[in-house]
Amino acid sequence: MGAIITLSILALLVLYLGLFKANKSLLPVGLVGLLVVSGLLIKDWKINASPLYNGMILFDHYAIAFSILCTFVTILIFILSKGYFTSSSDHVAEYYTLLLFSLLGAVLVSSYHNLALLFLGIEIMSVALYILVGIRKKDPASNEAAIKYFIMGAFSTGFLLFGITLLYGASGSFDLMMIRDYVTMHPGAISPLFYGGVLLMIIGLTFKVGAAPFHFWTADVYDGAPILITSFMSTVVKVASFAGLLRLFTFSLLPLQDFWTPIFLGIVVLTLFIGNLSALMQSSFKRMLAYSSISHAGYMLFAVIGIGASSANSIFVYGASYSLATVTAFAALILVKRAVGSDHFESFNGLAKKNPYLAAILTIAMLSLAGIPLTAGFIGKFMMFSSVMAQYHILLLLIAVLNAAIAVYYYLKVVVSMYFRTAEGKSIPINSNYIILFIVTTFLTILIGVYPNCFIELI
């Protein structure tokens, strides 16, 4: 609980530092504050968790693990932010404050024990992003992305709220334990309203994770938003949303698995094909990453379809590996776009000769996203595939392997551009903060890929 209070105070502190023109202290204070939040979360690991504030929130190992992951990825994004926001606006404090409030929402979504808090967490996380996506007021693409995200987000929130209302109407409670007791104690007499609520919850939550057929906002919003904000949305927001989704279906709705598993099977198949085939057709590296994030949402839903004791570990490992590679890819894109002025694949032509270090780092990130062995991405996919194999979803596994092959093709397009095509131009300078980030993310990507047992045993 101390982490939530600290995050709230930190966000307000950063805002006031900006008010008093202390812009140089924003990043150091933000990083130190996030490290303190991480320390508080780690300290709570040994405490026997129980629901707090009349059952509103539960900081168990599940919530702490996902909160630490979201906080760590936010630290990486803060490291990238040095000098990034100043080129867009003089009001830098607002960027950091909104990111911190969005992270606060992500922590609430990971640790809720009451559907009312789930709604509050999602809205805190999303409202900050509505502003961040459109914060470049003079950029038409950013404005368009913000409007689309706001309208679609409000639309999905309606489904989510209506679903929560129906679950409450049938079970008489917002509490996850009470809802589970209702499902368990009335196996043959569950109200049709409850089933309707489950359907609406699926719609609302799959919108937040960017799964098909509720994915239509993802590419335009990711493409129009500033690259650093896109990086935050595609990692922290996606991981937290999956943590919230898995908690609901694992803790409360598991007895109704026969009802909602066929629905998720259809969503996964659509998500994999739409995400991968759309990414295959892109000429923009940023837009390709946006569509590929849709396909990764499909893979992460495997943990829900093959729900079991290992689902939380699987989705955590996949989320960690995906986040590390995605932040690395977006960091490389920032450097290349800053030097070339474009985010198309042609902008990476000849990068291996101009910047062999940067090309090698980006190659490792692409291999991890594609799920190639000896990278963290392979371990994540292996755990997801194992979960569906345990439920004997053989056809789904074959579809996943086919889509993984498609993903290898479009991820290697940028590798081909870097190593097998030539282009004139000077070497791209890499700042010290980018070097630190590349070292950390690449080391962890390889470490998890080569020694997965150490990481899995740790969690």
C-alpha positions as CSV (number, residue, x, y, z in Angstrom):
1,M,0.0,0.0,0.0
2,G,3.0,2.3,0.6
3,A,3.8,2.1,-3.1
4,I,0.4,3.6,-4.1
5,I,0.8,6.5,-1.6
6,T,4.4,7.1,-2.7
7,L,3.4,7.1,-6.3
8,S,0.7,9.6,-5.7
9,I,2.9,11.9,-3.7
10,L,5.7,11.6,-6.3
11,A,3.4,12.6,-9.1
12,L,2.3,15.7,-7.3
13,L,5.9,16.5,-6.3
14,V,7.0,16.4,-9.9
15,L,4.2,18.6,-10.9
16,Y,5.1,21.2,-8.3
17,L,8.8,21.1,-9.3
18,G,7.7,22.0,-12.8
19,L,5.5,24.8,-11.4
20,F,8.7,26.3,-9.7
21,K,10.7,25.9,-12.9
22,A,13.0,23.2,-11.5
23,N,13.0,21.2,-14.7
24,K,16.5,19.8,-14.2
25,S,15.4,18.0,-11.1
26,L,12.4,16.4,-12.7
27,L,14.1,13.3,-14.1
28,P,16.4,12.6,-11.0
29,V,13.5,13.0,-8.6
30,G,11.3,10.8,-10.8
31,L,13.9,8.0,-11.0
32,V,14.7,8.1,-7.3
33,G,10.9,8.0,-6.5
34,L,10.4,5.0,-8.7
35,L,13.3,3.2,-7.1
36,V,11.7,3.9,-3.7
37,V,8.4,2.5,-5.0
38,S,10.2,-0.6,-6.2
39,G,11.8,-1.0,-2.8
40,L,8.5,-0.7,-1.0
41,L,7.0,-3.3,-3.3
42,I,9.9,-5.7,-2.7
43,K,9.6,-5.1,1.1
44,D,5.9,-6.1,1.0
45,W,6.8,-9.5,-0.6
46,K,7.4,-11.2,2.7
47,I,4.1,-9.9,4.3
48,N,1.2,-12.3,4.4
49,A,-1.3,-10.5,2.1
50,S,-4.9,-9.9,3.0
51,P,-7.5,-7.6,1.4
52,L,-7.3,-4.0,2.6
53,Y,-9.8,-1.2,3.0
54,N,-12.9,-3.4,3.2
55,G,-11.6,-5.8,0.6
56,M,-10.8,-3.2,-2.1
57,I,-7.2,-4.1,-2.8
58,L,-4.9,-7.1,-2.3
59,F,-1.2,-6.8,-2.5
60,D,-0.3,-10.5,-2.9
61,H,2.7,-11.9,-4.7
62,Y,0.8,-11.7,-8.0
63,A,0.1,-8.0,-7.6
64,I,3.6,-7.2,-6.3
65,A,5.3,-9.0,-9.2
66,F,3.3,-7.2,-11.9
67,S,3.6,-3.9,-10.1
68,I,7.4,-4.3,-10.0
69,L,7.5,-5.1,-13.7
70,C,5.4,-2.1,-14.6
71,T,7.6,0.2,-12.4
72,F,10.8,-1.2,-13.8
73,V,9.6,-0.6,-17.4
74,T,8.6,2.9,-16.4
75,I,12.1,3.5,-15.1
76,L,13.5,2.4,-18.5
77,I,11.1,4.8,-20.2
78,F,12.1,7.6,-17.9
79,I,15.8,7.0,-18.7
80,L,14.9,7.4,-22.4
81,S,13.0,10.6,-21.7
82,K,16.1,12.7,-21.0
83,G,15.9,15.5,-23.5
84,Y,13.0,13.9,-25.4
85,F,10.2,16.0,-24.0
86,T,12.1,19.3,-24.0
87,S,12.1,19.3,-27.8
88,S,8.3,19.2,-27.8
89,S,7.3,21.6,-25.0
90,D,8.6,23.8,-22.2
91,H,6.1,22.2,-19.8
92,V,8.0,19.0,-19.2
93,A,6.7,18.3,-15.7
94,E,3.2,17.5,-17.1
95,Y,4.7,14.6,-19.1
96,Y,6.3,13.0,-16.1
97,T,3.3,13.6,-13.8
98,L,0.9,12.0,-16.3
99,L,3.2,9.0,-16.8
100,L,3.4,8.5,-13.0
101,F,-0.4,8.8,-12.6
102,S,-0.8,6.3,-15.4
103,L,1.6,3.9,-13.6
104,L,-0.5,4.4,-10.5
105,G,-3.5,3.2,-12.4
106,A,-1.5,0.2,-13.6
107,V,-0.6,-0.7,-10.1
108,L,-4.3,-0.5,-9.0
109,V,-5.3,-2.7,-12.0
110,S,-2.8,-5.3,-11.0
111,S,-3.8,-5.4,-7.3
112,Y,-7.6,-4.8,-7.2
113,H,-9.8,-7.1,-5.2
114,N,-13.1,-5.2,-6.0
115,L,-14.5,-4.5,-9.4
116,A,-15.1,-0.8,-8.4
117,L,-11.3,-0.5,-7.9
118,L,-10.7,-2.2,-11.3
119,F,-12.7,0.5,-12.9
120,L,-10.9,3.3,-11.1
121,G,-7.5,1.8,-11.9
122,I,-8.3,1.5,-15.6
123,E,-9.7,5.1,-15.8
124,I,-6.7,6.6,-13.9
125,M,-4.4,4.7,-16.3
126,S,-6.3,5.7,-19.4
127,V,-7.3,9.3,-18.7
128,A,-3.6,10.2,-18.3
129,L,-2.9,8.6,-21.6
130,Y,-5.7,10.4,-23.4
131,I,-3.8,13.6,-22.7
132,L,-0.3,12.2,-23.4
133,V,-1.3,10.8,-26.8
134,G,-2.5,14.2,-27.9
135,I,0.0,16.3,-26.0
136,R,1.7,17.5,-29.2
137,K,-1.0,20.1,-30.0
138,K,0.5,21.2,-33.3
139,D,0.8,17.6,-34.7
140,P,-2.4,16.6,-36.6
141,A,-1.5,12.9,-36.2
142,S,-1.2,13.2,-32.5
143,N,-4.5,15.1,-32.3
144,E,-6.3,12.5,-34.4
145,A,-4.9,9.7,-32.3
146,A,-6.0,11.3,-29.1
147,I,-9.6,11.8,-30.3
148,K,-9.8,8.2,-31.5
149,Y,-8.4,6.9,-28.3
150,F,-10.7,9.0,-26.2
151,I,-13.8,8.1,-28.1
152,M,-13.0,4.4,-28.3
153,G,-11.8,4.3,-24.7
154,A,-15.1,5.9,-23.5
155,F,-17.0,3.4,-25.6
156,S,-15.2,0.4,-24.1
157,T,-15.6,1.8,-20.6
158,G,-19.3,1.7,-21.2
159,F,-19.1,-2.0,-21.9
160,L,-16.9,-2.5,-18.9
161,L,-19.2,-0.6,-16.5
162,F,-22.3,-2.4,-17.8
163,G,-20.6,-5.7,-17.3
164,I,-19.6,-4.8,-13.8
165,T,-23.2,-3.7,-13.2
166,L,-24.6,-7.1,-14.4
167,L,-22.1,-9.0,-12.3
168,Y,-23.1,-7.0,-9.3
169,G,-26.8,-7.4,-10.0
170,A,-26.5,-11.2,-10.2
171,S,-24.1,-11.8,-7.3
172,G,-24.9,-8.8,-5.1
173,S,-21.3,-7.8,-4.6
174,F,-18.3,-6.1,-6.3
175,D,-15.9,-8.2,-4.3
176,L,-14.0,-10.9,-6.2
177,M,-14.3,-13.4,-3.4
178,M,-18.1,-12.9,-3.1
179,I,-18.4,-13.2,-6.9
180,R,-16.4,-16.5,-6.8
181,D,-18.6,-17.8,-3.9
182,Y,-21.8,-17.0,-5.9
183,V,-20.4,-18.9,-9.0
184,T,-19.3,-21.8,-6.8
185,M,-22.5,-22.1,-4.7
186,H,-25.0,-21.8,-7.6
187,P,-23.5,-24.0,-10.3
188,G,-26.9,-24.8,-11.9
189,A,-28.7,-21.6,-11.1
190,I,-26.5,-18.8,-12.3
191,S,-28.5,-15.8,-13.5
192,P,-28.4,-15.1,-17.3
193,L,-27.5,-11.5,-16.2
194,F,-24.3,-12.9,-14.9
195,Y,-23.4,-14.5,-18.2
196,G,-24.2,-11.2,-19.9
197,G,-21.9,-9.4,-17.5
198,V,-19.1,-11.8,-18.3
199,L,-19.5,-11.2,-22.0
200,L,-19.4,-7.4,-21.5
201,M,-16.4,-7.7,-19.2
202,I,-14.6,-9.6,-22.0
203,I,-15.3,-6.9,-24.5
204,G,-14.2,-4.1,-22.2
205,L,-11.0,-5.8,-21.1
206,T,-10.0,-7.1,-24.5
207,F,-10.3,-3.6,-25.8
208,K,-7.8,-2.4,-23.2
209,V,-5.3,-5.1,-24.2
210,G,-5.8,-4.4,-27.9
211,A,-7.1,-7.8,-28.9
212,A,-9.2,-8.4,-32.1
213,P,-12.0,-7.6,-33.0
214,F,-11.6,-4.7,-30.6
215,H,-8.1,-3.7,-31.9
216,F,-9.1,-1.1,-34.5
217,W,-7.9,1.8,-32.4
218,T,-4.4,0.4,-31.7
219,A,-2.5,1.1,-34.9
220,D,-3.6,4.7,-35.4
221,V,-3.2,5.6,-31.7
222,Y,0.2,4.0,-31.4
223,D,1.3,5.6,-34.7
224,G,0.1,9.1,-33.9
225,A,1.3,9.3,-30.3
226,P,4.9,10.4,-29.5
227,I,7.2,7.4,-29.7
228,L,8.0,7.4,-26.0
229,I,4.3,7.4,-25.1
230,T,3.7,4.6,-27.6
231,S,6.4,2.6,-25.8
232,F,4.7,3.1,-22.5
233,M,1.3,2.2,-23.8
234,S,2.5,-1.0,-25.5
235,T,4.3,-2.3,-22.5
236,V,3.1,-1.0,-19.1
237,V,-0.5,-0.5,-20.0
238,K,-0.7,-3.8,-21.9
239,V,1.0,-5.8,-19.1
240,A,-1.2,-4.3,-16.3
241,S,-4.4,-4.8,-18.3
242,F,-3.5,-8.5,-18.8
243,A,-2.8,-8.8,-15.1
244,G,-6.2,-7.4,-14.3
245,L,-7.9,-9.7,-16.8
246,L,-6.2,-12.8,-15.6
247,R,-6.9,-12.0,-12.0
248,L,-10.7,-11.8,-12.7
249,F,-10.9,-15.0,-14.6
250,T,-8.5,-17.0,-12.4
251,F,-9.9,-15.9,-9.1
252,S,-13.6,-15.5,-9.7
253,L,-14.8,-17.0,-13.0
254,L,-12.8,-20.2,-13.2
255,P,-15.8,-22.4,-12.6
256,L,-17.4,-21.0,-15.8
257,Q,-14.4,-21.9,-17.9
258,D,-16.5,-24.0,-20.3
259,F,-18.6,-20.8,-21.1
260,W,-15.8,-18.3,-21.8
261,T,-13.0,-20.5,-23.2
262,P,-14.6,-20.8,-26.7
263,I,-15.1,-17.0,-26.7
264,F,-11.4,-16.5,-26.0
265,L,-10.4,-19.1,-28.6
266,G,-12.2,-17.1,-31.3
267,I,-10.6,-13.9,-30.1
268,V,-7.1,-15.4,-30.1
269,V,-7.4,-16.8,-33.6
270,L,-8.7,-13.4,-34.9
271,T,-6.0,-11.5,-33.0
272,L,-3.1,-13.6,-34.3
273,F,-4.1,-13.5,-37.9
274,I,-5.2,-9.8,-38.0
275,G,-2.1,-8.6,-36.0
276,N,0.5,-10.6,-38.0
277,L,-1.0,-10.2,-41.5
278,S,-1.5,-6.5,-40.9
279,A,2.1,-6.1,-39.6
280,L,3.3,-8.0,-42.6
281,M,1.9,-5.3,-45.0
282,Q,3.5,-2.3,-43.2
283,S,6.3,-0.1,-44.6
284,S,6.6,1.9,-41.4
285,F,8.6,0.4,-38.6
286,K,6.5,2.1,-35.9
287,R,3.3,0.9,-37.4
288,M,4.6,-2.6,-37.8
289,L,5.4,-2.6,-34.0
290,A,1.8,-1.4,-33.4
291,Y,0.2,-4.2,-35.3
292,S,2.7,-6.8,-33.9
293,S,1.6,-5.7,-30.4
294,I,-1.9,-6.9,-31.4
295,S,-0.5,-10.3,-32.2
296,H,1.4,-10.4,-28.9
297,A,-1.9,-9.8,-27.1
298,G,-3.1,-13.0,-28.8
299,Y,-0.2,-15.0,-27.5
300,M,-0.7,-13.5,-24.0
301,L,-4.3,-14.7,-24.0
302,F,-3.0,-18.2,-24.2
303,A,-2.5,-18.0,-20.4
304,V,-6.3,-17.4,-20.1
305,I,-7.2,-20.3,-22.5
306,G,-4.8,-22.7,-20.8
307,I,-5.6,-21.3,-17.4
308,G,-3.9,-23.1,-14.5
309,A,-1.4,-22.8,-11.8
310,S,1.3,-21.6,-14.2
311,S,-0.7,-19.0,-16.0
312,A,0.5,-16.1,-13.9
313,N,4.1,-17.1,-14.3
314,S,3.6,-17.5,-18.1
315,I,2.0,-14.1,-18.6
316,F,4.6,-12.5,-16.3
317,V,7.6,-13.9,-18.2
318,Y,6.0,-13.2,-21.6
319,G,5.2,-9.6,-20.5
320,A,8.7,-9.1,-19.2
321,S,10.4,-10.4,-22.4
322,Y,8.0,-8.5,-24.6
323,S,8.5,-5.2,-22.7
324,L,12.3,-5.5,-22.8
325,A,12.4,-6.0,-26.5
326,T,9.7,-3.4,-27.3
327,V,11.4,-0.6,-25.2
328,T,14.7,-1.4,-27.0
329,A,13.0,-1.3,-30.4
330,F,11.3,2.0,-29.7
331,A,14.6,3.5,-28.3
332,A,16.4,2.6,-31.5
333,L,13.5,4.1,-33.5
334,I,13.9,7.4,-31.6
335,L,17.6,7.6,-32.5
336,V,17.0,6.7,-36.2
337,K,14.1,9.0,-36.7
338,R,15.9,11.8,-35.0
339,A,18.8,11.4,-37.5
340,V,16.9,10.5,-40.7
341,G,13.5,12.0,-40.1
342,S,11.5,9.0,-41.0
343,D,10.3,5.7,-39.4
344,H,10.1,3.6,-42.5
345,F,12.2,0.5,-42.9
346,E,14.4,2.4,-45.5
347,S,15.6,4.6,-42.7
348,F,17.5,1.6,-41.2
349,N,19.3,0.8,-44.5
350,G,23.1,0.4,-43.9
351,L,22.8,0.9,-40.1
352,A,25.1,-2.1,-39.5
353,K,28.0,-0.2,-41.1
354,K,27.2,3.2,-39.6
355,N,26.3,1.9,-36.1
356,P,27.2,-1.8,-35.7
357,Y,26.5,-1.6,-31.9
358,L,23.0,-0.1,-32.4
359,A,22.2,-2.6,-35.3
360,A,23.3,-5.6,-33.1
361,I,21.1,-4.4,-30.2
362,L,18.1,-3.9,-32.4
363,T,18.7,-7.3,-34.0
364,I,18.6,-9.0,-30.6
365,A,15.3,-7.2,-29.8
366,M,13.7,-8.3,-33.1
367,L,14.8,-11.9,-32.5
368,S,13.3,-11.8,-29.1
369,L,10.0,-10.4,-30.4
370,A,10.0,-13.2,-33.0
371,G,10.6,-15.8,-30.4
372,I,14.0,-17.1,-31.6
373,P,15.8,-19.4,-29.1
374,L,18.4,-18.0,-26.7
375,T,16.3,-14.9,-26.2
376,A,13.7,-14.0,-23.6
377,G,11.0,-14.0,-26.2
378,F,11.5,-17.7,-26.9
379,I,11.0,-18.6,-23.3
380,G,7.8,-16.5,-23.1
381,K,6.4,-18.2,-26.2
382,F,7.5,-21.6,-25.0
383,M,5.6,-21.1,-21.7
384,M,2.5,-19.9,-23.5
385,F,2.6,-22.8,-25.9
386,S,3.0,-25.2,-23.0
387,S,0.0,-23.8,-21.3
388,V,-2.3,-24.5,-24.3
389,M,-0.7,-27.9,-24.9
390,A,-1.6,-28.9,-21.3
391,Q,-5.3,-28.3,-22.3
392,Y,-4.8,-30.2,-25.6
393,H,-5.6,-27.2,-27.9
394,I,-3.6,-28.8,-30.7
395,L,-5.3,-26.8,-33.5
396,L,-4.7,-23.5,-31.7
397,L,-1.0,-24.5,-31.3
398,L,-0.6,-25.1,-35.0
399,I,-2.2,-21.7,-35.8
400,A,0.2,-20.1,-33.3
401,V,3.2,-21.7,-34.9
402,L,2.0,-20.6,-38.4
403,N,1.6,-17.0,-37.1
404,A,5.0,-17.2,-35.4
405,A,6.6,-18.0,-38.8
406,I,4.8,-15.0,-40.3
407,A,6.2,-12.8,-37.5
408,V,9.7,-13.9,-38.1
409,Y,9.4,-12.6,-41.7
410,Y,8.4,-9.1,-40.9
411,Y,10.7,-8.8,-37.8
412,L,13.6,-9.7,-40.0
413,K,12.7,-7.1,-42.6
414,V,14.5,-4.4,-40.5
415,V,17.5,-6.8,-39.9
416,V,17.7,-7.2,-43.7
417,S,17.6,-3.4,-44.1
418,M,20.4,-2.9,-41.6
419,Y,22.8,-5.6,-42.8
420,F,22.1,-6.2,-46.5
421,R,21.2,-2.7,-47.9
422,T,23.4,0.3,-48.2
423,A,22.7,4.0,-47.6
424,E,24.7,7.1,-47.2
425,G,24.8,9.1,-44.0
426,K,26.8,9.7,-40.9
427,S,27.0,7.6,-37.8
428,I,24.0,8.1,-35.5
429,P,25.2,9.5,-32.1
430,I,24.0,7.5,-29.0
431,N,23.6,9.3,-25.7
432,S,24.8,7.8,-22.5
433,N,21.2,7.2,-21.2
434,Y,20.5,5.2,-24.3
435,I,23.7,3.2,-23.8
436,I,22.6,2.4,-20.2
437,L,19.2,1.3,-21.4
438,F,20.5,-0.9,-24.2
439,I,23.0,-2.6,-21.9
440,V,20.3,-3.4,-19.3
441,T,17.6,-4.6,-21.7
442,T,19.9,-6.6,-23.9
443,F,21.6,-8.2,-20.9
444,L,18.3,-9.2,-19.4
445,T,16.9,-10.4,-22.8
446,I,19.9,-12.8,-23.2
447,L,20.0,-13.8,-19.5
448,I,16.4,-14.9,-19.5
449,G,16.8,-16.6,-22.8
450,V,20.0,-18.6,-21.8
451,Y,19.2,-19.1,-18.1
452,P,15.4,-19.1,-17.8
453,N,15.3,-21.3,-14.7
454,C,17.0,-18.6,-12.6
455,F,14.3,-16.0,-13.6
456,I,11.4,-18.4,-13.3
457,E,12.5,-19.6,-9.9
458,L,12.9,-16.0,-8.8
459,I,9.2,-15.3,-9.5
